[in-house]
Amino acid sequence: MDITIQQAQQRVDLWIQTIGIRYFSELTNLGILMEEVGELSRIMVRTYGEQSFKESDKGKELSDEMADVLWVLLCLANQTGVNLTEALHKNFEKKNIRDIDRHASNEKLKQK
C-alpha cells in the first residue's frame, strides 16, 4: 500500500491523538530521533561496515530502524507545523539550482 508523505503525517498524528495519548515534547522527540538514528547507524555499520554483530543486535531489521527514524521525524514535523511534502519540494528545487554541476564535476564520484 503506497502512502504519501502528507498521509503519513496525518496517520502518525491520528495515532498519537488516539493511542499515543499526546506528543512528547519537541525536545524529547529530538532526543528520541537521535537515539533512533544511532540504532539505524549500529545496524548499518554491522551490515555494511567492518563491525561484527553482537547478540543484542540479533532480530534488528534495517527497514524497521529506518521506519523508526521516519516516525519520529514525522512527529517533529507535525509538532512544529512543517509540511514535509512542501519542504521536500523546496529542497529539490534548492538542490537542483545549487548542485546542477557540482556532482558531475566531482572527480571522486567518477572513480568507481
N, CA, C and O atoms as a GROMACS GRO file, in nm:
protein
  448
    1MET      N    1   0.084  -0.118   0.000
    1MET     CA    2   0.000   0.000   0.000
    1MET      C    3   0.089   0.125   0.000
    1MET      O    4   0.168   0.145   0.092
    2ASP      N    5   0.076   0.206  -0.102
    2ASP     CA    6   0.151   0.330  -0.110
    2ASP      C    7   0.089   0.434  -0.017
    2ASP      O    8  -0.032   0.434   0.008
    3ILE      N    9   0.174   0.521   0.034
    3ILE     CA   10   0.128   0.628   0.123
    3ILE      C   11   0.211   0.753   0.091
    3ILE      O   12   0.333   0.745   0.076
    4THR      N   13   0.144   0.865   0.081
    4THR     CA   14   0.216   0.990   0.057
    4THR      C   15   0.276   1.039   0.188
    4THR      O   16   0.241   0.991   0.296
    5ILE      N   17   0.365   1.135   0.177
    5ILE     CA   18   0.423   1.195   0.297
    5ILE      C   19   0.313   1.263   0.378
    5ILE      O   20   0.310   1.253   0.500
    6GLN      N   21   0.223   1.333   0.310
    6GLN     CA   22   0.113   1.401   0.378
    6GLN      C   23   0.025   1.300   0.452
    6GLN      O   24  -0.014   1.323   0.566
    7GLN      N   25  -0.006   1.189   0.387
    7GLN     CA   26  -0.086   1.086   0.452
    7GLN      C   27  -0.012   1.027   0.572
    7GLN      O   28  -0.073   0.998   0.675
    8ALA      N   29   0.119   1.011   0.559
    8ALA     CA   30   0.198   0.959   0.671
    8ALA      C   31   0.191   1.055   0.789
    8ALA      O   32   0.174   1.012   0.904
    9GLN      N   33   0.205   1.184   0.762
    9GLN     CA   34   0.195   1.282   0.870
    9GLN      C   35   0.057   1.276   0.937
    9GLN      O   36   0.047   1.283   1.060
   10GLN      N   37  -0.046   1.262   0.858
   10GLN     CA   38  -0.182   1.256   0.912
   10GLN      C   39  -0.203   1.128   0.993
   10GLN      O   40  -0.265   1.132   1.100
   11ARG      N   41  -0.153   1.015   0.943
   11ARG     CA   42  -0.172   0.888   1.014
   11ARG      C   43  -0.095   0.886   1.146
   11ARG      O   44  -0.144   0.835   1.246
   12VAL      N   45   0.026   0.941   1.145
   12VAL     CA   46   0.103   0.950   1.270
   12VAL      C   47   0.028   1.038   1.369
   12VAL      O   48   0.017   1.005   1.487
   13ASP      N   49  -0.025   1.151   1.322
   13ASP     CA   50  -0.098   1.241   1.410
   13ASP      C   51  -0.221   1.172   1.469
   13ASP      O   52  -0.248   1.184   1.588
   14LEU      N   53  -0.295   1.100   1.387
   14LEU     CA   54  -0.412   1.028   1.435
   14LEU      C   55  -0.372   0.923   1.539
   14LEU      O   56  -0.438   0.909   1.642
   15TRP      N   57  -0.264   0.852   1.513
   15TRP     CA   58  -0.217   0.751   1.608
   15TRP      C   59  -0.179   0.816   1.741
   15TRP      O   60  -0.217   0.768   1.848
   16ILE      N   61  -0.105   0.925   1.733
   16ILE     CA   62  -0.063   0.995   1.855
   16ILE      C   63  -0.185   1.041   1.934
   16ILE      O   64  -0.189   1.024   2.056
   17GLN      N   65  -0.283   1.098   1.868
   17GLN     CA   66  -0.401   1.153   1.935
   17GLN      C   67  -0.492   1.045   1.994
   17GLN      O   68  -0.564   1.071   2.090
   18THR      N   69  -0.490   0.924   1.937
   18THR     CA   70  -0.581   0.820   1.984
   18THR      C   71  -0.513   0.714   2.071
   18THR      O   72  -0.565   0.678   2.176
   19ILE      N   73  -0.399   0.666   2.029
   19ILE     CA   74  -0.331   0.558   2.101
   19ILE      C   75  -0.215   0.611   2.184
   19ILE      O   76  -0.193   0.565   2.296
   20GLY      N   77  -0.143   0.705   2.130
   20GLY     CA   78  -0.026   0.759   2.199
   20GLY      C   79  -0.059   0.862   2.306
   20GLY      O   80   0.030   0.906   2.379
   21ILE      N   81  -0.184   0.901   2.316
   21ILE     CA   82  -0.237   0.998   2.411
   21ILE      C   83  -0.198   1.141   2.375
   21ILE      O   84  -0.285   1.226   2.357
   22ARG      N   85  -0.068   1.170   2.362
   22ARG     CA   86  -0.023   1.303   2.322
   22ARG      C   87   0.121   1.291   2.273
   22ARG      O   88   0.188   1.191   2.295
   23TYR      N   89   0.165   1.396   2.206
   23TYR     CA   90   0.304   1.402   2.162
   23TYR      C   91   0.395   1.422   2.283
   23TYR      O   92   0.359   1.490   2.379
   24PHE      N   93   0.514   1.361   2.277
   24PHE     CA   94   0.619   1.401   2.370
   24PHE      C   95   0.659   1.543   2.332
   24PHE      O   96   0.625   1.590   2.223
   25SER      N   97   0.729   1.612   2.418
   25SER     CA   98   0.773   1.748   2.383
   25SER      C   99   0.868   1.741   2.263
   25SER      O  100   0.925   1.637   2.231
   26GLU      N  101   0.882   1.855   2.198
   26GLU     CA  102   0.970   1.862   2.081
   26GLU      C  103   1.113   1.823   2.117
   26GLU      O  104   1.179   1.751   2.042
   27LEU      N  105   1.160   1.869   2.232
   27LEU     CA  106   1.297   1.835   2.272
   27LEU      C  107   1.311   1.686   2.304
   27LEU      O  108   1.413   1.625   2.272
   28THR      N  109   1.210   1.629   2.367
   28THR     CA  110   1.212   1.485   2.393
   28THR      C  111   1.215   1.409   2.262
   28THR      O  112   1.292   1.314   2.246
   29ASN      N  113   1.131   1.450   2.168
   29ASN     CA  114   1.129   1.382   2.038
   29ASN      C  115   1.260   1.400   1.962
   29ASN      O  116   1.303   1.310   1.890
   30LEU      N  117   1.325   1.514   1.978
   30LEU     CA  118   1.456   1.533   1.916
   30LEU      C  119   1.555   1.431   1.974
   30LEU      O  120   1.632   1.370   1.900
   31GLY      N  121   1.552   1.414   2.105
   31GLY     CA  122   1.638   1.315   2.169
   31GLY      C  123   1.607   1.174   2.121
   31GLY      O  124   1.698   1.095   2.096
   32ILE      N  125   1.478   1.143   2.108
   32ILE     CA  126   1.438   1.011   2.058
   32ILE      C  127   1.485   0.992   1.915
   32ILE      O  128   1.530   0.884   1.878
   33LEU      N  129   1.476   1.098   1.834
   33LEU     CA  130   1.524   1.090   1.695
   33LEU      C  131   1.672   1.055   1.692
   33LEU      O  132   1.715   0.972   1.613
   34MET      N  133   1.751   1.119   1.778
   34MET     CA  134   1.894   1.091   1.783
   34MET      C  135   1.918   0.945   1.824
   34MET      O  136   2.007   0.879   1.770
   35GLU      N  137   1.840   0.895   1.919
   35GLU     CA  138   1.852   0.755   1.960
   35GLU      C  139   1.822   0.662   1.843
   35GLU      O  140   1.894   0.565   1.819
   36GLU      N  141   1.715   0.692   1.772
   36GLU     CA  142   1.674   0.606   1.660
   36GLU      C  143   1.778   0.610   1.548
   36GLU      O  144   1.806   0.507   1.486
   37VAL      N  145   1.835   0.727   1.521
   37VAL     CA  146   1.942   0.736   1.420
   37VAL      C  147   2.062   0.653   1.466
   37VAL      O  148   2.127   0.589   1.383
   38GLY      N  149   2.091   0.655   1.595
   38GLY     CA  150   2.200   0.573   1.648
   38GLY      C  151   2.174   0.424   1.627
   38GLY      O  152   2.266   0.350   1.592
   39GLU      N  153   2.050   0.380   1.649
   39GLU     CA  154   2.016   0.240   1.628
   39GLU      C  155   2.028   0.203   1.480
   39GLU      O  156   2.075   0.094   1.447
   40LEU      N  157   1.985   0.293   1.392
   40LEU     CA  158   2.000   0.272   1.248
   40LEU      C  159   2.148   0.262   1.213
   40LEU      O  160   2.189   0.174   1.137
   41SER      N  161   2.227   0.352   1.267
   41SER     CA  162   2.370   0.352   1.242
   41SER      C  163   2.434   0.221   1.286
   41SER      O  164   2.518   0.166   1.214
   42ARG      N  165   2.395   0.172   1.401
   42ARG     CA  166   2.451   0.047   1.454
   42ARG      C  167   2.428  -0.069   1.356
   42ARG      O  168   2.520  -0.147   1.329
   43ILE      N  169   2.307  -0.080   1.302
   43ILE     CA  170   2.276  -0.188   1.209
   43ILE      C  171   2.351  -0.167   1.076
   43ILE      O  172   2.401  -0.263   1.018
   44MET      N  173   2.358  -0.043   1.030
   44MET     CA  174   2.430  -0.014   0.905
   44MET      C  175   2.578  -0.050   0.916
   44MET      O  176   2.634  -0.111   0.825
   45VAL      N  177   2.640  -0.012   1.029
   45VAL     CA  178   2.784  -0.037   1.045
   45VAL      C  179   2.812  -0.188   1.052
   45VAL      O  180   2.914  -0.235   1.003
   46ARG      N  181   2.721  -0.260   1.112
   46ARG     CA  182   2.741  -0.404   1.124
   46ARG      C  183   2.707  -0.476   0.994
   46ARG      O  184   2.767  -0.580   0.963
   47THR      N  185   2.613  -0.424   0.918
   47THR     CA  186   2.574  -0.488   0.793
   47THR      C  187   2.670  -0.454   0.679
   47THR      O  188   2.708  -0.541   0.602
   48TYR      N  189   2.709  -0.328   0.669
   48TYR     CA  190   2.790  -0.282   0.556
   48TYR      C  191   2.932  -0.242   0.594
   48TYR      O  192   3.016  -0.222   0.506
   49GLY      N  193   2.960  -0.231   0.722
   49GLY     CA  194   3.093  -0.194   0.767
   49GLY      C  195   3.168  -0.314   0.820
   49GLY      O  196   3.133  -0.429   0.792
   50GLU      N  197   3.271  -0.288   0.895
   50GLU     CA  198   3.360  -0.393   0.941
   50GLU      C  199   3.323  -0.452   1.077
   50GLU      O  200   3.376  -0.556   1.116
   51GLN      N  201   3.232  -0.386   1.151
   51GLN     CA  202   3.199  -0.437   1.284
   51GLN      C  203   3.114  -0.563   1.274
   51GLN      O  204   3.033  -0.578   1.182
   52SER      N  205   3.133  -0.652   1.370
   52SER     CA  206   3.054  -0.775   1.373
   52SER      C  207   2.930  -0.753   1.458
   52SER      O  208   2.924  -0.663   1.542
   53PHE      N  209   2.830  -0.837   1.434
   53PHE     CA  210   2.706  -0.829   1.509
   53PHE      C  211   2.727  -0.883   1.650
   53PHE      O  212   2.803  -0.978   1.670
   54LYS      N  213   2.660  -0.822   1.745
   54LYS     CA  214   2.658  -0.870   1.882
   54LYS      C  215   2.527  -0.944   1.905
   54LYS      O  216   2.434  -0.932   1.826
   55GLU      N  217   2.520  -1.018   2.011
   55GLU     CA  218   2.397  -1.092   2.044
   55GLU      C  219   2.278  -0.997   2.053
   55GLU      O  220   2.168  -1.032   2.011
   56SER      N  221   2.300  -0.878   2.108
   56SER     CA  222   2.191  -0.781   2.124
   56SER      C  223   2.142  -0.723   1.991
   56SER      O  224   2.036  -0.662   1.986
   57ASP      N  225   2.220  -0.743   1.883
   57ASP     CA  226   2.180  -0.692   1.752
   57ASP      C  227   2.087  -0.788   1.678
   57ASP      O  228   2.023  -0.749   1.581
   58LYS      N  229   2.080  -0.910   1.723
   58LYS     CA  230   2.000  -1.011   1.652
   58LYS      C  231   1.853  -0.973   1.654
   58LYS      O  232   1.801  -0.924   1.755
   59GLY      N  233   1.789  -0.996   1.542
   59GLY     CA  234   1.647  -0.965   1.530
   59GLY      C  235   1.618  -0.822   1.489
   59GLY      O  236   1.503  -0.788   1.463
   60LYS      N  237   1.720  -0.738   1.483
   60LYS     CA  238   1.700  -0.599   1.440
   60LYS      C  239   1.700  -0.595   1.288
   60LYS      O  240   1.785  -0.656   1.223
   61GLU      N  241   1.606  -0.523   1.232
   61GLU     CA  242   1.596  -0.512   1.087
   61GLU      C  243   1.621  -0.368   1.044
   61GLU      O  244   1.573  -0.273   1.106
   62LEU      N  245   1.698  -0.355   0.938
   62LEU     CA  246   1.731  -0.224   0.884
   62LEU      C  247   1.605  -0.145   0.851
   62LEU      O  248   1.595  -0.026   0.884
   63SER      N  249   1.508  -0.210   0.787
   63SER     CA  250   1.385  -0.140   0.747
   63SER      C  251   1.308  -0.088   0.869
   63SER      O  252   1.253   0.021   0.864
   64ASP      N  253   1.305  -0.165   0.976
   64ASP     CA  254   1.236  -0.122   1.097
   64ASP      C  255   1.305  -0.003   1.161
   64ASP      O  256   1.240   0.089   1.210
   65GLU      N  257   1.438  -0.004   1.160
   65GLU     CA  258   1.513   0.109   1.217
   65GLU      C  259   1.491   0.235   1.134
   65GLU      O  260   1.478   0.344   1.189
   66MET      N  261   1.487   0.221   1.001
   66MET     CA  262   1.460   0.337   0.916
   66MET      C  263   1.319   0.390   0.941
   66MET      O  264   1.298   0.511   0.945
   67ALA      N  265   1.223   0.299   0.957
   67ALA     CA  266   1.085   0.341   0.984
   67ALA      C  267   1.074   0.413   1.118
   67ALA      O  268   0.997   0.508   1.131
   68ASP      N  269   1.151   0.369   1.218
   68ASP     CA  270   1.151   0.437   1.347
   68ASP      C  271   1.201   0.581   1.332
   68ASP      O  272   1.144   0.673   1.392
   69VAL      N  273   1.305   0.600   1.253
   69VAL     CA  274   1.359   0.735   1.229
   69VAL      C  275   1.252   0.820   1.161
   69VAL      O  276   1.228   0.935   1.200
   70LEU      N  277   1.189   0.764   1.058
   70LEU     CA  278   1.086   0.837   0.984
   70LEU      C  279   0.969   0.873   1.075
   70LEU      O  280   0.917   0.984   1.067
   71TRP      N  281   0.927   0.781   1.160
   71TRP     CA  282   0.815   0.805   1.252
   71TRP      C  283   0.840   0.928   1.338
   71TRP      O  284   0.756   1.017   1.348
   72VAL      N  285   0.956   0.932   1.401
   72VAL     CA  286   0.986   1.043   1.491
   72VAL      C  287   1.001   1.174   1.413
   72VAL      O  288   0.960   1.280   1.461
   73LEU      N  289   1.059   1.166   1.294
   73LEU     CA  290   1.069   1.286   1.210
   73LEU      C  291   0.930   1.338   1.173
   73LEU      O  292   0.907   1.459   1.174
   74LEU      N  293   0.838   1.248   1.142
   74LEU     CA  294   0.701   1.287   1.113
   74LEU      C  295   0.636   1.352   1.236
   74LEU      O  296   0.563   1.450   1.224
   75CYS      N  297   0.663   1.297   1.353
   75CYS     CA  298   0.612   1.358   1.477
   75CYS      C  299   0.663   1.501   1.492
   75CYS      O  300   0.585   1.593   1.519
   76LEU      N  301   0.792   1.519   1.474
   76LEU     CA  302   0.851   1.652   1.487
   76LEU      C  303   0.794   1.749   1.385
   76LEU      O  304   0.769   1.866   1.416
   77ALA      N  305   0.773   1.702   1.263
   77ALA     CA  306   0.713   1.787   1.160
   77ALA      C  307   0.573   1.829   1.202
   77ALA      O  308   0.537   1.946   1.190
   78ASN      N  309   0.495   1.735   1.251
   78ASN     CA  310   0.359   1.768   1.295
   78ASN      C  311   0.362   1.869   1.409
   78ASN      O  312   0.284   1.964   1.410
   79GLN      N  313   0.450   1.849   1.503
   79GLN     CA  314   0.456   1.936   1.620
   79GLN      C  315   0.498   2.078   1.586
   79GLN      O  316   0.455   2.174   1.651
   80THR      N  317   0.582   2.091   1.486
   80THR     CA  318   0.637   2.223   1.454
   80THR      C  319   0.569   2.287   1.334
   80THR      O  320   0.610   2.394   1.289
   81GLY      N  321   0.465   2.223   1.282
   81GLY     CA  322   0.388   2.280   1.172
   81GLY      C  323   0.456   2.272   1.037
   81GLY      O  324   0.426   2.352   0.948
   82VAL      N  325   0.548   2.178   1.021
   82VAL     CA  326   0.619   2.164   0.894
   82VAL      C  327   0.542   2.066   0.803
   82VAL      O  328   0.513   1.953   0.842
   83ASN      N  329   0.511   2.112   0.684
   83ASN     CA  330   0.453   2.025   0.582
   83ASN      C  331   0.571   1.964   0.507
   83ASN      O  332   0.637   2.031   0.427
   84LEU      N  333   0.597   1.837   0.533
   84LEU     CA  334   0.716   1.773   0.475
   84LEU      C  335   0.707   1.759   0.323
   84LEU      O  336   0.810   1.756   0.255
   85THR      N  337   0.588   1.750   0.268
   85THR     CA  338   0.573   1.743   0.123
   85THR      C  339   0.624   1.873   0.061
   85THR      O  340   0.704   1.870  -0.033
   86GLU      N  341   0.578   1.986   0.113
   86GLU     CA  342   0.624   2.115   0.064
   86GLU      C  343   0.774   2.133   0.088
   86GLU      O  344   0.846   2.182   0.001
   87ALA      N  345   0.819   2.092   0.206
   87ALA     CA  346   0.961   2.107   0.240
   87ALA      C  347   1.049   2.026   0.145
   87ALA      O  348   1.155   2.071   0.104
   88LEU      N  349   1.004   1.907   0.110
   88LEU     CA  350   1.082   1.823   0.019
   88LEU      C  351   1.085   1.882  -0.122
   88LEU      O  352   1.189   1.881  -0.188
   89HIS      N  353   0.972   1.934  -0.167
   89HIS     CA  354   0.969   2.001  -0.299
   89HIS      C  355   1.068   2.118  -0.302
   89HIS      O  356   1.144   2.132  -0.398
   90LYS      N  357   1.066   2.200  -0.197
   90LYS     CA  358   1.158   2.314  -0.190
   90LYS      C  359   1.303   2.267  -0.183
   90LYS      O  360   1.392   2.331  -0.239
   91ASN      N  361   1.327   2.156  -0.115
   91ASN     CA  362   1.462   2.103  -0.104
   91ASN      C  363   1.514   2.055  -0.239
   91ASN      O  364   1.630   2.076  -0.272
   92PHE      N  365   1.426   1.990  -0.317
   92PHE     CA  366   1.465   1.950  -0.452
   92PHE      C  367   1.500   2.073  -0.536
   92PHE      O  368   1.600   2.073  -0.608
   93GLU      N  369   1.418   2.177  -0.528
   93GLU     CA  370   1.445   2.300  -0.603
   93GLU      C  371   1.580   2.357  -0.564
   93GLU      O  372   1.659   2.394  -0.651
   94LYS      N  373   1.607   2.364  -0.436
   94LYS     CA  374   1.735   2.418  -0.387
   94LYS      C  375   1.851   2.336  -0.441
   94LYS      O  376   1.949   2.392  -0.491
   95LYS      N  377   1.840   2.204  -0.431
   95LYS     CA  378   1.949   2.117  -0.476
   95LYS      C  379   1.967   2.123  -0.628
   95LYS      O  380   2.080   2.118  -0.677
   96ASN      N  381   1.857   2.134  -0.701
   96ASN     CA  382   1.866   2.141  -0.847
   96ASN      C  383   1.936   2.269  -0.893
   96ASN      O  384   2.002   2.269  -0.997
   97ILE      N  385   1.922   2.376  -0.818
   97ILE     CA  386   1.990   2.501  -0.853
   97ILE      C  387   2.134   2.498  -0.803
   97ILE      O  388   2.227   2.525  -0.879
   98ARG      N  389   2.152   2.467  -0.677
   98ARG     CA  390   2.284   2.472  -0.614
   98ARG      C  391   2.379   2.366  -0.670
   98ARG      O  392   2.498   2.393  -0.688
   99ASP      N  393   2.328   2.248  -0.698
   99ASP     CA  394   2.415   2.135  -0.732
   99ASP      C  395   2.407   2.093  -0.879
   99ASP      O  396   2.443   1.981  -0.913
  100ILE      N  397   2.360   2.183  -0.965
  100ILE     CA  398   2.338   2.148  -1.106
  100ILE      C  399   2.463   2.088  -1.170
  100ILE      O  400   2.452   1.993  -1.248
  101ASP      N  401   2.581   2.141  -1.140
  101ASP     CA  402   2.705   2.090  -1.198
  101ASP      C  403   2.799   2.031  -1.094
  101ASP      O  404   2.900   1.970  -1.128
  102ARG      N  405   2.767   2.050  -0.969
  102ARG     CA  406   2.859   2.015  -0.862
  102ARG      C  407   2.903   1.868  -0.865
  102ARG      O  408   3.022   1.839  -0.859
  103HIS      N  409   2.809   1.777  -0.873
  103HIS     CA  410   2.843   1.636  -0.865
  103HIS      C  411   2.900   1.582  -0.997
  103HIS      O  412   2.984   1.492  -0.997
  104ALA      N  413   2.855   1.638  -1.108
  104ALA     CA  414   2.905   1.594  -1.238
  104ALA      C  415   3.053   1.625  -1.253
  104ALA      O  416   3.125   1.555  -1.324
  105SER      N  417   3.100   1.730  -1.187
  105SER     CA  418   3.241   1.767  -1.199
  105SER      C  419   3.325   1.714  -1.082
  105SER      O  420   3.442   1.748  -1.071
  106ASN      N  421   3.268   1.633  -0.998
  106ASN     CA  422   3.340   1.577  -0.884
  106ASN      C  423   3.417   1.451  -0.925
  106ASN      O  424   3.357   1.346  -0.948
  107GLU      N  425   3.547   1.463  -0.933
  107GLU     CA  426   3.632   1.351  -0.977
  107GLU      C  427   3.619   1.229  -0.885
  107GLU      O  428   3.632   1.115  -0.930
  108LYS      N  429   3.594   1.255  -0.757
  108LYS     CA  430   3.581   1.144  -0.662
  108LYS      C  431   3.461   1.055  -0.696
  108LYS      O  432   3.464   0.934  -0.671
  109LEU      N  433   3.357   1.114  -0.751
  109LEU     CA  434   3.240   1.035  -0.787
  109LEU      C  435   3.259   0.957  -0.916
  109LEU      O  436   3.188   0.859  -0.940
  110LYS      N  437   3.353   0.998  -0.998
  110LYS     CA  438   3.379   0.931  -1.125
  110LYS      C  439   3.473   0.811  -1.110
  110LYS      O  440   3.491   0.735  -1.205
  111GLN      N  441   3.533   0.793  -0.993
  111GLN     CA  442   3.634   0.690  -0.973
  111GLN      C  443   3.579   0.548  -0.977
  111GLN      O  444   3.655   0.456  -1.006
  112LYS      N  445   3.456   0.526  -0.949
  112LYS     CA  446   3.403   0.389  -0.940
  112LYS      C  447   3.355   0.336  -1.068
  112LYS      O  448   3.309   0.222  -1.074
   0.00000   0.00000   0.00000
